[in-house]
Amino acid sequence: MQEIRVELGERSYGIFIDAGMLKDLGEKVKGINPSRVAVISNPTVYGLYGAVVSDSLKRAGLDAPLVLIPDGEGYKELLWAYYLFGELLKQRLDRASALIALGGGVIGDITGFVASTYMRGISFIQVPTTLLAQVDSSVGGKTGVNHPLGKNMIGTFYQPRLVWADISTLQSLPKREFLAGIAEVIKYGVIWDEALFRFLEDNREKILNLDRHALEHIIKRSCEIKAEVVSRDEREGGLRAILNYGHTIGHALEAATGYTSYLHGEAVAVGMYLETRLSSLLGLMDTKETERIRDLIRSYGLPSEMPQDMDAEKILSSMRLDKKAVAGELKFILPERIGSVRTRKVTDTARIIESVRG
């Protein structure tokens, strides 16, 4: 088992990565000494892994009621958070209790949000079962729910007590979900580590065939990068903003399509290439490097262009509502080369629309 530390003083925690470790979750949770535990999941994930998690918790002497919400980004909203609050109150969870988020990014985000606000804050544990959650959303303490006008517009910074990432769960992940997670791994290569980017180029077949060693490498390296960034800038005062590469346009695309047409990673893939193209149009990025990013995105079967019927002005309007915008001015994370990016305000609306339209 590998452990990566997120160093945040008294709120530091470990990210644990291995195969077949769900059966050991109970003892790890018992170690944080919660008064009670509740598991938050969705029917699909719980149908696959609920039995092993429940058995593990029972063997550790933990009685853990289950609360399910429907599967999908459309359910990451305040009404379902309100439902969760009610279920936790019915189960009489107190301030010394802990929640276990068993699932992908939607479950992790809404569980973290509920944990951060229930009785003004209780502990929670991330048990990510998708690649995207294992490499990105389960780490770093961003929680939140969506609003029809924007993604993750309502949320908190609230760190988990630990992250328990069993890579065996990726064996049952639908291919589309797996590829959506690859988008976030590509992100880490572009913003921080050209060697990771090359690994993705050179080991595509192994990764797509779920080779254990290849998966361990990309998950571990992604978590190392995010842990370092978060440890240096927990609340996105500066450095952490680079993790938003691809997300300015990506979030706008998700909102403009009602969170129903694209998985998060797919929208980020589109956003990464279009924001890279914007960087090239502004003279910051070499054309060959831009093409290399585009080619890697496409080689994993991910989208890289805006749908033809999408109104660029609608995307621009959604971007202006994004929480990364300040006084209506748009901020982008723009690559200068693979492995290095910069944060930049872009006021040239024509260039933004040109990058979106292609």
C-alpha positions as MATLAB code, in Angstrom:
seq = 'MQEIRVELGERSYGIFIDAGMLKDLGEKVKGINPSRVAVISNPTVYGLYGAVVSDSLKRAGLDAPLVLIPDGEGYKELLWAYYLFGELLKQRLDRASALIALGGGVIGDITGFVASTYMRGISFIQVPTTLLAQVDSSVGGKTGVNHPLGKNMIGTFYQPRLVWADISTLQSLPKREFLAGIAEVIKYGVIWDEALFRFLEDNREKILNLDRHALEHIIKRSCEIKAEVVSRDEREGGLRAILNYGHTIGHALEAATGYTSYLHGEAVAVGMYLETRLSSLLGLMDTKETERIRDLIRSYGLPSEMPQDMDAEKILSSMRLDKKAVAGELKFILPERIGSVRTRKVTDTARIIESVRG';
ca = [
       0.000    0.000    0.000;
       1.293    3.431   -0.952;
       0.604    6.540    1.126;
       0.859   10.128   -0.068;
       0.556   12.868    2.515;
      -1.339   16.121    2.145;
       0.527   18.331    4.596;
      -1.811   20.858    6.204;
      -0.641   20.942    9.808;
      -3.189   19.468   12.193;
      -5.512   18.790    9.224;
      -2.952   16.695    7.335;
      -4.121   13.361    5.988;
      -3.039   10.393    3.933;
      -4.060    9.229    0.475;
      -3.804    5.433    0.479;
      -3.549    3.597   -2.852;
      -3.603   -0.159   -3.469;
      -5.642   -2.943   -5.044;
      -8.122   -4.961   -2.961;
      -8.090   -2.664    0.066;
     -11.827   -2.034    0.512;
     -11.964   -5.027    2.845;
      -9.624   -3.210    5.232;
     -11.566    0.068    5.328;
     -13.289   -0.654    8.643;
     -10.114   -0.827   10.718;
      -8.821    2.382    9.151;
     -12.068    4.214    9.884;
     -12.094    2.854   13.437;
      -8.690    4.481   13.898;
     -10.205    7.976   13.699;
     -12.570    7.019   16.547;
     -15.951    8.259   15.275;
     -18.990    7.942   17.546;
     -21.070    6.800   14.563;
     -20.556    6.327   10.837;
     -22.898    6.667    7.866;
     -22.193    5.591    4.303;
     -23.308    7.883    1.449;
     -23.407    6.249   -1.981;
     -25.570    5.649   -5.055;
     -27.366    2.424   -6.032;
     -24.901    1.499   -8.787;
     -21.748    1.802   -6.690;
     -23.305    0.329   -3.571;
     -24.560   -2.631   -5.589;
     -20.968   -3.348   -6.602;
     -19.057   -2.603   -3.397;
     -21.590   -2.163   -0.630;
     -21.295   -5.704    0.698;
     -17.516   -5.628    1.150;
     -17.604   -2.142    2.719;
     -20.480   -3.036    5.048;
     -18.763   -6.260    6.110;
     -15.505   -4.426    6.754;
     -17.238   -1.832    8.931;
     -19.133   -4.494   10.879;
     -15.935   -6.452   11.551;
     -14.472   -3.257   12.989;
     -17.496   -2.899   15.285;
     -19.004    0.030   13.365;
     -22.738    0.134   12.757;
     -23.073    2.217    9.600;
     -26.484    3.218    8.245;
     -26.665    3.677    4.492;
     -28.056    6.688    2.625;
     -28.393    6.479   -1.163;
     -28.912    9.251   -3.692;
     -29.482    8.739   -7.429;
     -26.513    8.424   -9.758;
     -25.514   11.417  -11.861;
     -24.265   15.022  -11.899;
     -27.846   16.285  -11.989;
     -28.345   15.112   -8.393;
     -25.401   17.101   -7.000;
     -27.670   19.911   -5.860;
     -29.027   21.579   -2.735;
     -32.291   19.606   -2.673;
     -30.379   16.336   -2.374;
     -28.013   17.843    0.188;
     -31.136   18.812    2.171;
     -32.357   15.229    1.866;
     -29.044   13.959    3.250;
     -29.230   16.353    6.208;
     -32.644   14.933    7.049;
     -31.484   11.324    6.875;
     -28.492   12.031    9.112;
     -30.739   13.709   11.682;
     -33.119   10.730   11.615;
     -30.158    8.438   12.298;
     -29.121   10.731   15.171;
     -25.581   11.308   13.944;
     -23.820   13.679   16.322;
     -20.831   16.033   16.056;
     -18.376   13.187   16.677;
     -19.758   11.148   13.768;
     -18.162   10.573   10.364;
     -19.489   10.160    6.834;
     -18.019    7.783    4.267;
     -18.313    8.919    0.650;
     -18.401    5.713   -1.403;
     -18.479    6.573   -5.101;
     -17.219    8.988   -7.712;
     -16.875   12.740   -7.798;
     -20.579   13.518   -7.357;
     -20.817   11.450   -4.173;
     -17.529   12.808   -2.846;
     -18.450   16.449   -3.518;
     -21.938   16.364   -2.009;
     -20.872   14.224    0.970;
     -18.009   16.598    1.711;
     -20.377   19.574    1.474;
     -22.866   17.949    3.829;
     -20.091   16.928    6.248;
     -18.715   20.483    6.298;
     -22.092   21.989    7.214;
     -23.877   19.294    9.263;
     -23.715   20.469   12.899;
     -21.096   22.968   11.650;
     -18.734   20.237   10.556;
     -18.175   16.522   11.079;
     -15.478   14.198    9.769;
     -15.668   12.484    6.408;
     -13.689    9.856    4.554;
     -13.280    9.691    0.791;
     -13.543    6.218   -0.766;
     -13.314    7.075   -4.488;
     -14.378    4.371   -6.950;
     -13.766    6.171  -10.266;
     -10.480    7.183  -11.848;
     -11.465   10.847  -11.898;
     -12.259   10.779   -8.181;
      -9.087    8.859   -7.317;
      -6.755   11.262   -9.109;
      -8.587   14.529   -8.522;
     -11.893   15.223   -6.816;
     -11.321   13.153   -3.654;
      -8.102   15.038   -2.861;
      -7.792   18.638   -1.756;
     -10.939   19.439    0.195;
     -13.089   21.180   -2.404;
     -16.728   20.311   -1.759;
     -19.838   21.606   -3.421;
     -23.113   21.312   -5.251;
     -24.215   22.717   -8.586;
     -26.631   25.490   -9.474;
     -28.420   25.695  -12.845;
     -26.345   28.809  -13.607;
     -22.969   27.287  -12.735;
     -21.063   24.240  -11.578;
     -19.894   23.972   -7.951;
     -21.089   27.505   -7.218;
     -22.165   26.517   -3.688;
     -19.490   24.839   -1.614;
     -16.725   24.892    0.969;
     -13.068   24.063    1.474;
     -13.175   21.118    3.893;
     -10.532   18.421    4.051;
     -11.319   14.704    4.471;
      -9.747   12.699    7.284;
      -8.318   10.243    4.759;
      -8.637    9.067    1.154;
      -8.913    5.297    0.576;
      -8.399    4.559   -3.139;
      -8.815    0.919   -4.144;
      -7.751    0.685   -7.796;
      -9.559   -2.665   -8.143;
     -12.790   -0.685   -8.475;
     -11.610    0.545  -11.872;
     -12.124   -2.943  -13.298;
     -15.894   -2.439  -13.194;
     -15.850    1.188  -14.320;
     -17.571    1.824  -17.671;
     -15.042    2.747  -20.353;
     -16.526    6.199  -20.847;
     -16.126    6.958  -17.122;
     -12.558    5.658  -17.158;
     -11.611    7.856  -20.110;
     -13.186   10.868  -18.401;
     -10.737   10.263  -15.554;
      -7.815   10.143  -17.977;
      -8.604   13.759  -18.881;
      -7.662   14.851  -15.373;
      -4.422   12.830  -15.543;
      -3.558   14.594  -18.806;
      -4.189   17.855  -16.964;
      -1.482   17.065  -14.414;
       0.985   16.328  -17.188;
       0.318   19.653  -18.893;
       0.373   21.841  -15.776;
       3.236   20.198  -13.883;
       5.013   17.123  -15.232;
       6.069   16.558  -18.832;
       7.356   13.089  -17.842;
       3.809   12.078  -16.838;
       2.546   13.447  -20.157;
       5.122   11.293  -22.004;
       4.136    8.267  -19.926;
       0.556    8.725  -21.107;
       1.770    8.938  -24.697;
       4.066    5.898  -24.453;
       1.828    3.591  -22.370;
      -1.577    4.183  -23.889;
      -2.331    0.499  -24.552;
      -1.291   -0.598  -21.062;
      -3.415    2.106  -19.486;
      -6.451    1.317  -21.621;
      -6.039   -2.385  -20.781;
      -6.013   -1.471  -17.064;
      -2.498   -2.732  -16.454;
      -2.064   -2.544  -12.683;
       1.443   -1.084  -12.672;
       0.553    1.573  -15.255;
      -2.573    2.534  -13.317;
      -0.699    2.702  -10.014;
       1.859    4.994  -11.617;
      -0.580    7.511  -13.086;
      -2.783    7.558   -9.975;
       0.147    7.918   -7.582;
       1.835   10.626   -9.643;
      -1.415   12.578  -10.070;
      -2.064   12.449   -6.326;
       1.519   13.494   -5.572;
       1.135   16.564   -7.775;
      -2.218   17.556   -6.308;
      -1.014   16.916   -2.745;
       1.984   19.191   -3.296;
      -0.113   21.963   -4.823;
      -2.784   21.788   -2.092;
      -0.189   21.645    0.672;
       1.304   24.894   -0.658;
      -2.009   26.658   -1.380;
      -5.037   25.095    0.282;
      -7.637   27.746   -0.529;
      -6.639   28.713   -4.066;
      -4.933   31.973   -3.219;
      -2.419   31.549   -6.025;
      -0.698   28.326   -7.089;
      -3.730   26.062   -6.700;
      -5.501   27.915   -9.493;
      -3.398   25.949  -11.998;
      -5.552   22.911  -11.184;
      -8.352   24.734  -13.025;
      -6.680   24.229  -16.422;
      -9.441   23.240  -18.832;
     -12.133   24.044  -16.292;
     -13.044   27.610  -17.278;
     -14.410   26.467  -20.629;
     -15.195   22.957  -19.348;
     -17.501   24.139  -16.576;
     -19.207   26.553  -18.972;
     -19.840   23.697  -21.404;
     -21.339   21.549  -18.641;
     -23.627   24.362  -17.469;
     -24.657   25.311  -21.027;
     -25.705   21.701  -21.714;
     -27.556   21.242  -18.417;
     -25.042   18.772  -16.979;
     -26.571   16.042  -19.139;
     -24.465   15.826  -22.319;
     -20.907   15.592  -21.014;
     -19.193   13.823  -18.185;
     -17.029   16.229  -16.204;
     -13.787   14.812  -17.608;
     -15.107   15.025  -21.162;
     -15.965   18.706  -20.726;
     -12.530   19.316  -19.186;
     -10.901   17.595  -22.173;
     -12.662   20.030  -24.510;
     -11.714   22.904  -22.222;
      -8.050   21.869  -22.088;
      -7.614   21.880  -25.831;
      -9.601   25.079  -26.416;
      -7.709   26.888  -23.651;
      -4.451   25.601  -25.152;
      -5.598   26.912  -28.533;
      -6.323   30.273  -26.877;
      -2.787   30.259  -25.492;
      -1.458   29.611  -28.980;
      -3.600   32.421  -30.454;
      -2.173   34.779  -27.833;
       1.363   33.783  -28.793;
       2.171   31.979  -25.534;
       2.255   28.379  -26.796;
       4.165   26.709  -29.600;
       1.971   25.202  -32.324;
       3.675   21.791  -32.104;
       3.079   21.634  -28.345;
      -0.562   22.601  -28.912;
      -0.952   19.781  -31.434;
       0.719   17.340  -29.066;
      -1.857   18.102  -26.369;
      -4.701   17.801  -28.887;
      -3.356   14.492  -30.189;
      -3.038   12.971  -26.712;
      -6.573   13.978  -25.796;
      -7.923   12.453  -28.997;
      -5.788    9.303  -28.694;
      -7.736    8.402  -25.533;
     -11.056    8.844  -27.294;
     -11.858   12.119  -25.578;
     -13.581   15.086  -27.253;
     -11.491   18.152  -28.024;
     -13.882   20.498  -29.838;
     -17.061   22.357  -28.974;
     -20.197   20.827  -30.565;
     -20.999   22.550  -33.845;
     -24.437   23.701  -32.711;
     -23.123   25.317  -29.528;
     -23.416   29.105  -29.440;
     -20.016   30.559  -28.532;
     -21.726   33.587  -26.967;
     -23.651   31.260  -24.639;
     -20.389   29.658  -23.541;
     -18.877   33.102  -22.993;
     -21.861   34.109  -20.860;
     -21.519   30.955  -18.755;
     -17.812   31.617  -18.262;
     -18.564   35.097  -16.930;
     -20.752   33.508  -14.227;
     -17.974   31.131  -13.203;
     -16.526   31.687   -9.718;
     -13.056   32.099  -11.258;
     -14.226   35.291  -13.005;
     -13.594   38.566  -11.163;
     -15.818   41.577  -11.963;
     -16.741   39.839  -15.193;
     -13.089   39.475  -16.255;
     -12.175   35.963  -17.331;
      -9.183   34.109  -15.962;
      -7.627   31.200  -17.825;
      -4.857   28.745  -17.041;
      -2.802   28.935  -20.226;
       0.006   26.501  -21.088;
       3.361   27.942  -22.120;
       4.793   24.490  -22.721;
       3.913   20.978  -21.567;
       4.704   20.963  -17.862;
       4.288   24.709  -17.314;
       1.245   26.998  -17.257;
       0.406   30.545  -16.209;
      -2.735   32.253  -14.900;
      -3.812   35.124  -17.103;
      -6.761   37.475  -17.419;
      -7.959   37.585  -21.010;
      -9.951   40.632  -22.077;
      -9.771   39.986  -25.823;
     -13.265   38.578  -26.313;
     -12.683   38.016  -30.020;
      -9.745   35.707  -29.281;
     -11.786   33.747  -26.734;
     -14.626   33.257  -29.216;
     -12.134   32.303  -31.927;
     -10.617   29.629  -29.680;
     -14.088   28.256  -28.831;
     -15.310   28.174  -32.418;
     -12.080   26.829  -33.939;
];
